Amino acid sequence: MTGRQAARALWQTLLQQKRPVLLDGAMGTMIHARGVPFDECFDALNVRQPDLILDIHRRYVQAGAQILLTNTFGANRYRLAEHGLEDQVRAINQAGVRLARQAVAESGRQDVLVAGDVGPLGVPLAPFGLVQPHEARDAFREQMQALADAGVDLFVVETMTDLHEAREALAAAREVAPELPVVVSVTFTRDDRTLLGDTPEQVARALHEWGADVIGANCSGGPAQLLRVLRAMRSAVPDAVLWVKPNAGWPEQVSTGRVLYPAGPEYFAEYAAAYARAGARFIGGCCGTTEAHIHAMRVTLEHLPPDLKPEDVRVQVLGPAASPREAARQAAVQSRAASPPAAGEETAWPSRLAQRLAQGRFVFAVEISPPRGVNLHKVLAGARLVADAGADVIDITDSPLARMRMSPWAVCQRIEDEVGIETTLHFPTRGRNLLRVQGDLLAAHALGIRNLFVVLGDPTSIGDYPEAMDHYDVVPSGLIKLVKRNFNAGMDYAGNSLGEPTRFFVGAALNLTPTDPEREWRVMRRKIRAGADFFLTQPVYDPDAARAFLEGYAARYGPLTVPVLVGLLPLYTFRHARFLHHEVPGIRLPDDILWRMSRAGDRSREEGIRIALELAARIRPWAAGLYIMPPFRRYDMAAEIIAALREQEG
């Protein structure tokens, strides 16, 4: 039996085994952890630092992986050209295959296949770019020919964002080596769509129709999102062979420049079982995963019952928002404190939010994100609901998690005009140079926006357009200083007159439960000195720790005179709670809250509201207000919480 025949036989064996096939984990994460910066060409390390790549493959084999992906994700002519290496496509790809083969040979295992890893070209295809489909196919064919000649057992086309590009890659694979199996895996945004708007169902049907041997999803968000995507794919194409490799949650860049992922091995192990029950045949990890994640999944998969039956694959979809209890709603409307300022008050207060905070009135702010498209109906309906319940101000986010959204300026203006409630404009500095920052400030002021929330913003690398410009000329504290000391004094950055001063009321971000309190105190102090008028915080689930953080600041720098609106993110389900705890950087839920949500069952929404009201009661004595973040756009939950708290005010 030839090597190719043996590989084909092993492939059939893996497909027929009762338990899912275990894949390897991240390559880029492991490389970066060894000190290689992200701007280096990771694929070229096959030639330049082969021992590093070999060691990573060895670790995954030892952890139990049954398929190794070569370190060739970006080894096509377009991506290599960024490093001046476009003439080394063949050498780099074949070296990648040799290193994976060597790791398998050294292990002595006979049950491991080597897959040629093929990623996107890194350039947009027509009609969204200049690269024509036949040119894309040529580039894929060049890379795949090198991989096939070096002896890969299958092709893995992964992290695709464009179905048209995926089709060209699949066609190239069939032309190069029609006998080799081909996996095609797509990545999704937080909205469970590809970058070009395709749903998991549409992706599954298209890839299956085009003849991919295995279809699936990788990268994207964390395990929770890809379980949802996997179920949708299987529902659309029940007889498809499914592949899943999630990231270890959403990444966070720390001050050292490293990128950290929150989901640990134990969490991945639990999801390995969930993926198996959802019908996945191939399970592994993507960005942020290590050999520890793969080992944990192996242990779980080995202990699955041999007669495991797939779960019901119907995808649960959140139903329409339920209205709060009418009595509570009416009581909130009657006590609503959103009346316009009296005559002459405009000269005293830049905004109603500023007035309320100065008067010591407890404030309710609600976060709303702009839509992905042009329709504002749901946003306006949500704004009306929370305004009627007694919200004082609505905070409009700007490209949260670096996702493309409607400009928040338009949303602010429409809400203020049509709903009659004041808004706060989130104003990230990332992606704006100093010229645009100042022009945008003038535009916001001209639209009547007075409340600003200055924040750095999420890096584009984690969002819809990872290649987008990510630079900025001014940090948040610098922008606060520019607004308060220049614009509000009638001058631009260069000292030129604006004709008249602006009247901005400026907020800043704050983490009340940081891992490094000393650093957060210093940043907080810098923002206060720059002129911050108020703080909005991340969600708080441990009020005692949050209060202790503020007391620590007061002990070091003196009493805090800037009002703090404390973040409150109601929990919707136990899965939601675990997702926040394991996959969102900076959020940790106490064990008793997780326990309560785990026991809530069908009453999890109600339990989440009870927990939120209890947290609010503990926060209210020392905070200036609440910054409520409705989960999954469930504005009804925010409205019910505000209405209940307004009732307590009497």
Residue pairs with C-beta under 8 A, 6 or more apart in sequence:
1 9
3 151
4 151
4 179
7 113
7 153
7 154
8 153
8 179
10 110
10 111
10 113
10 153
11 113
11 153
11 154
11 181
13 111
14 21
14 66
14 67
14 111
14 113
15 21
15 241
15 281
18 306
18 307
18 308
19 276
19 301
19 302
19 304
19 306
19 308
20 272
20 275
20 276
20 280
20 281
20 282
20 283
20 301
21 66
21 67
21 281
21 282
21 283
22 64
22 65
22 66
22 67
22 283
22 284
22 294
22 297
22 298
22 301
23 65
23 66
23 67
23 69
23 243
23 245
23 282
23 283
23 284
23 285
23 294
24 57
24 60
24 63
24 65
24 67
24 68
24 69
24 284
24 285
24 294
25 60
25 63
25 65
25 284
25 285
25 286
25 289
25 290
25 291
25 293
25 294
26 285
26 286
26 287
26 288
26 289
26 290
27 42
27 53
27 56
27 69
27 71
27 73
27 117
28 42
28 73
28 287
29 259
29 261
29 287
29 288
29 289
29 290
30 56
30 59
30 290
31 42
31 45
31 52
31 53
31 56
31 71
32 38
32 258
32 259
33 290
34 52
36 42
36 45
36 52
41 74
41 80
41 82
41 83
41 85
42 71
42 73
42 74
43 71
43 72
43 73
43 74
43 75
43 79
43 80
43 92
43 96
44 80
44 83
44 85
44 88
44 92
45 52
45 53
45 71
46 53
46 71
46 72
46 75
46 92
46 95
46 96
46 99
47 88
47 91
47 92
47 95
50 95
50 99
53 71
53 96
53 99
54 99
54 102
54 103
56 71
57 68
57 99
57 100
57 102
57 103
57 104
58 103
58 106
58 107
59 290
59 291
60 68
60 103
60 291
60 294
61 68
61 103
61 104
61 107
61 109
61 112
62 107
62 291
63 291
63 292
63 294
63 295
63 298
64 294
64 295
64 298
65 112
65 284
65 294
66 111
66 112
66 113
67 112
67 113
67 114
67 115
67 154
67 282
67 284
68 100
68 103
68 104
68 112
68 113
68 114
68 115
69 100
69 115
69 117
69 156
69 158
70 93
70 96
70 97
70 99
70 100
70 114
70 115
70 116
70 117
70 147
70 152
71 96
71 99
71 100
71 117
72 92
72 93
72 96
72 97
72 116
72 117
72 118
72 143
72 147
73 117
73 118
73 119
73 158
73 159
74 80
74 119
74 122
75 89
75 92
75 93
75 96
75 143
76 89
76 118
76 119
76 121
76 122
76 139
76 140
76 142
76 143
77 86
77 89
77 139
77 142
77 143
78 86
78 121
78 122
78 123
78 131
78 139
79 119
79 121
79 122
80 86
80 88
80 89
80 92
82 122
85 92
89 142
89 143
89 146
90 142
90 146
93 116
93 143
93 146
93 147
93 150
94 146
94 147
94 149
94 150
96 117
96 147
96 150
97 114
97 116
97 147
97 150
97 151
97 152
98 150
100 114
101 114
101 151
104 112
104 114
113 153
113 154
114 151
114 152
114 153
115 152
115 153
115 154
115 155
115 156
115 183
116 144
116 147
116 148
116 152
116 154
116 155
116 156
117 156
117 158
118 140
118 143
118 144
118 147
118 155
118 156
118 157
118 158
118 169
118 173
119 157
119 158
119 159
120 159
120 160
120 161
120 162
120 165
121 131
121 136
121 139
121 140
121 165
122 467
123 129
123 130
123 131
124 130
124 131
124 162
125 131
125 132
125 133
125 136
125 162
125 164
125 165
125 168
126 132
126 133
128 162
128 196
133 164
133 168
136 165
136 168
136 169
137 168
137 169
137 171
137 172
140 168
140 169
140 172
140 173
141 172
141 175
141 176
144 155
144 172
144 173
144 176
144 177
145 176
147 155
148 176
148 177
148 180
152 180
153 180
153 181
154 180
154 181
154 182
154 183
154 213
155 173
155 177
155 180
155 181
155 182
155 183
156 183
156 185
157 166
157 169
157 170
157 173
157 182
157 183
157 184
157 185
158 183
158 184
158 185
158 187
158 218
158 219
158 245
159 185
159 186
159 187
159 218
159 219
159 286
160 166
160 169
160 184
160 185
160 186
160 187
160 194
161 186
161 187
161 194
161 195
161 196
162 194
162 195
162 196
163 186
163 194
163 196
163 198
163 202
163 203
163 206
163 207
166 184
166 186
166 207
167 206
167 210
169 184
170 182
170 184
170 207
170 210
170 211
170 212
173 180
173 182
174 182
174 211
181 213
181 214
182 212
182 213
182 214
183 212
183 213
183 214
183 215
183 216
183 243
183 282
184 207
184 212
184 214
184 215
184 216
185 215
185 216
185 217
185 218
185 243
185 245
186 194
186 198
186 203
186 207
186 216
186 217
186 218
187 194
187 217
187 218
187 219
187 220
188 194
188 200
188 217
188 220
188 221
188 225
188 226
188 229
189 195
189 220
189 403
189 463
189 464
190 221
190 225
190 401
190 403
191 372
191 403
192 199
192 200
192 225
192 228
192 229
192 232
193 199
194 203
195 464
195 465
198 206
199 232
200 217
200 229
200 232
200 233
200 236
201 232
201 233
201 235
201 236
202 236
203 215
203 217
203 233
204 215
204 232
204 233
204 234
204 236
204 237
204 240
205 236
205 237
207 215
208 215
208 237
208 240
213 241
214 240
214 241
214 242
214 243
214 281
214 282
215 233
215 237
215 240
215 241
215 242
215 243
216 230
216 233
216 242
216 243
216 244
216 245
216 280
216 282
217 226
217 229
217 230
217 233
217 243
217 244
217 245
217 246
218 226
218 243
218 244
218 245
218 246
218 286
219 245
219 246
219 247
219 286
219 287
220 226
220 229
220 246
220 247
221 246
221 247
221 249
221 250
221 583
222 246
222 247
222 248
222 249
222 250
222 263
222 579
222 582
222 583
223 246
223 249
223 263
223 267
223 268
223 271
223 274
223 583
224 271
224 575
224 578
224 579
224 583
225 246
226 244
226 246
227 271
227 274
227 275
227 278
228 315
230 242
230 244
230 275
230 278
230 279
230 280
231 278
231 313
231 314
231 315
232 315
233 240
233 242
234 240
234 242
234 278
234 279
234 313
235 313
235 314
235 315
238 313
241 281
241 282
242 278
242 279
242 280
242 281
242 282
243 280
243 281
243 282
244 275
244 280
244 282
244 283
244 284
245 283
245 284
245 285
245 286
246 271
246 285
246 286
247 261
247 263
247 285
247 286
247 287
247 288
247 289
248 261
248 262
248 263
248 264
248 268
248 285
248 287
248 288
248 289
248 293
248 583
249 261
249 262
249 263
249 288
249 582
249 583
249 584
249 585
250 261
250 262
250 401
250 462
250 583
250 584
250 585
251 259
251 260
251 261
251 287
251 288
251 461
251 462
251 585
252 259
252 260
252 261
252 262
252 585
252 586
253 259
253 260
253 459
254 260
255 519
260 288
260 585
261 287
261 288
261 289
262 582
262 583
262 584
262 585
263 288
263 582
263 583
264 293
264 582
265 290
265 292
265 293
265 295
265 296
265 297
266 296
267 578
267 582
267 583
268 285
268 289
268 293
268 296
268 297
269 296
269 297
269 299
269 300
270 300
272 283
272 296
272 297
272 300
272 301
273 300
273 301
273 304
275 283
276 283
276 301
276 304
276 308
277 308
277 309
277 310
277 311
278 310
278 311
278 313
279 310
279 311
279 313
283 297
283 301
284 294
284 297
285 293
285 294
285 297
318 632
318 634
321 382
321 385
321 633
321 634
321 635
321 636
322 636
323 329
323 385
323 636
324 385
324 389
324 636
324 639
324 640
324 643
325 640
325 643
328 640
328 643
328 644
328 647
329 388
329 389
329 639
329 643
331 643
331 646
331 647
332 388
332 389
332 390
332 639
332 642
332 643
332 646
332 647
333 388
333 389
333 390
335 390
335 646
335 647
335 649
336 387
336 388
336 390
336 646
337 356
337 361
337 390
337 392
338 352
338 387
338 390
338 391
338 392
338 420
338 421
338 422
340 352
341 349
341 352
341 355
345 355
348 355
349 355
349 358
350 450
350 503
350 504
350 505
351 422
351 450
351 451
351 503
351 505
352 392
352 393
352 422
353 363
353 365
353 392
353 393
353 422
353 424
353 451
353 505
353 534
354 450
354 451
354 505
354 533
356 363
356 392
357 363
357 533
357 534
357 563
357 624
357 625
360 624
362 620
362 623
362 624
362 625
362 626
362 649
363 392
363 393
363 563
363 565
363 624
363 625
363 626
364 390
364 391
364 392
364 393
364 625
364 626
364 628
364 642
364 645
365 391
365 392
365 393
365 394
365 395
365 424
365 536
365 565
365 625
365 626
365 627
365 628
366 386
366 391
366 393
366 394
366 395
366 628
366 629
366 630
366 635
366 638
366 642
367 394
367 395
367 397
367 627
367 628
367 629
367 630
368 379
368 382
368 383
368 394
368 395
368 396
368 397
368 411
368 415
368 630
368 635
369 396
369 397
369 400
369 405
369 633
370 379
370 396
370 397
370 398
370 405
370 406
370 407
370 408
370 410
370 411
371 378
371 379
371 405
371 406
372 403
372 404
372 405
372 406
373 406
374 406
376 406
376 411
376 414
378 633
379 411
379 414
379 415
380 414
380 415
380 418
380 419
381 635
382 630
382 633
382 635
383 394
383 415
383 419
383 421
384 419
385 635
385 636
385 639
386 394
386 630
386 635
386 638
386 639
386 642
387 394
387 419
387 420
387 421
388 639
389 638
389 639
389 640
389 642
389 643
389 646
390 642
390 643
390 645
390 646
391 421
391 628
391 638
391 639
391 642
392 421
392 422
392 625
393 421
393 422
393 423
393 424
393 451
394 415
394 419
394 421
394 422
394 423
394 424
395 423
395 424
395 426
395 453
395 536
395 627
396 408
396 411
396 412
396 415
396 423
396 424
396 425
396 426
397 405
397 408
397 426
398 405
398 407
398 408
398 425
398 426
398 427
398 428
398 457
399 405
399 428
399 457
399 458
399 463
400 458
401 458
401 462
401 463
402 457
402 458
402 459
402 460
402 461
402 462
402 463
402 464
402 465
402 468
403 463
403 464
404 463
404 464
404 465
408 425
408 426
409 425
409 443
409 444
409 447
409 449
411 423
412 423
412 425
412 444
412 447
412 449
413 447
413 448
413 449
415 421
415 423
416 422
416 423
416 448
422 450
422 451
423 449
423 451
424 451
424 452
424 453
424 507
425 444
425 449
425 451
425 452
425 453
426 453
426 455
427 440
427 441
427 444
427 452
427 453
427 454
427 455
427 479
428 455
428 456
428 457
428 458
429 437
429 454
429 455
429 456
429 457
429 472
429 473
429 474
429 475
429 476
429 478
429 479
430 456
430 457
430 458
430 459
430 460
430 470
430 471
430 472
431 457
431 460
431 468
431 469
431 470
431 471
431 472
432 440
432 472
432 473
433 471
433 472
433 473
434 473
434 474
434 493
437 473
437 474
437 479
437 482
438 482
438 487
438 492
438 493
441 483
441 487
441 502
441 504
442 498
442 502
444 452
445 502
445 503
445 504
450 503
450 504
450 505
451 504
451 505
451 507
452 483
452 504
452 505
452 506
452 507
453 506
453 507
453 508
453 509
453 536
454 476
454 479
454 480
454 483
454 506
454 507
454 508
454 509
454 532
455 476
455 508
455 509
456 472
456 475
456 476
456 509
457 472
459 470
460 466
460 467
460 468
460 469
460 470
461 470
474 482
476 508
476 509
476 527
477 508
477 523
477 526
477 527
477 529
477 530
478 530
480 506
480 508
480 527
480 530
480 531
480 532
481 530
481 531
482 493
483 502
483 504
483 506
483 531
484 504
484 506
484 530
484 531
484 533
485 531
486 492
486 493
486 495
487 498
487 501
487 502
487 504
488 501
488 502
488 503
488 504
489 501
490 497
490 498
490 499
490 500
490 501
490 502
491 497
491 498
492 498
505 533
505 534
506 531
506 532
506 533
506 534
507 532
507 533
507 534
507 535
507 536
507 565
508 527
508 532
508 534
508 535
508 536
509 535
509 536
509 537
509 538
510 520
510 524
510 535
510 536
510 537
510 538
510 564
511 520
511 537
511 538
511 586
512 537
512 538
512 540
512 545
512 546
512 549
512 550
512 564
512 566
513 538
513 540
513 542
513 545
513 546
513 549
513 586
513 588
514 520
514 549
514 586
517 549
517 552
520 549
521 552
521 553
521 556
521 557
524 535
524 553
525 553
525 557
527 535
528 562
532 562
533 562
533 563
534 562
534 563
534 564
534 565
534 624
535 562
535 563
535 564
535 565
536 565
536 567
536 627
537 546
537 564
537 565
537 566
537 567
537 627
538 567
538 586
538 587
539 567
539 568
539 569
539 580
539 587
539 629
540 546
540 566
540 567
540 568
540 615
540 619
541 587
541 588
541 589
541 590
541 593
541 615
542 588
542 590
543 566
543 615
543 618
543 619
544 618
546 566
546 619
547 622
550 560
550 564
550 622
553 560
554 560
563 624
563 625
564 623
564 624
565 623
565 624
565 625
565 626
565 627
566 619
566 623
566 625
566 626
566 627
567 627
567 629
568 612
568 615
568 616
568 619
568 626
568 627
568 628
568 629
568 641
569 580
569 628
569 629
569 631
570 608
570 609
570 611
570 612
570 628
570 629
570 630
570 631
570 634
570 637
570 638
570 641
571 577
571 580
571 593
571 597
571 604
571 607
571 608
571 611
571 612
571 631
572 604
572 605
572 608
572 631
572 632
572 634
572 637
573 597
573 604
573 605
573 608
574 594
574 597
574 598
574 600
574 604
576 608
576 631
576 632
577 589
577 593
577 594
577 597
577 608
578 594
580 587
580 589
581 587
581 588
581 589
581 594
593 611
596 607
596 611
597 604
597 607
597 608
597 611
600 606
600 607
600 608
605 634
605 637
608 631
608 637
609 637
609 640
609 641
609 644
612 637
612 641
613 641
613 644
613 645
616 626
616 641
616 645
619 626
620 626
626 645
628 638
628 641
628 642
630 637
630 638
631 637
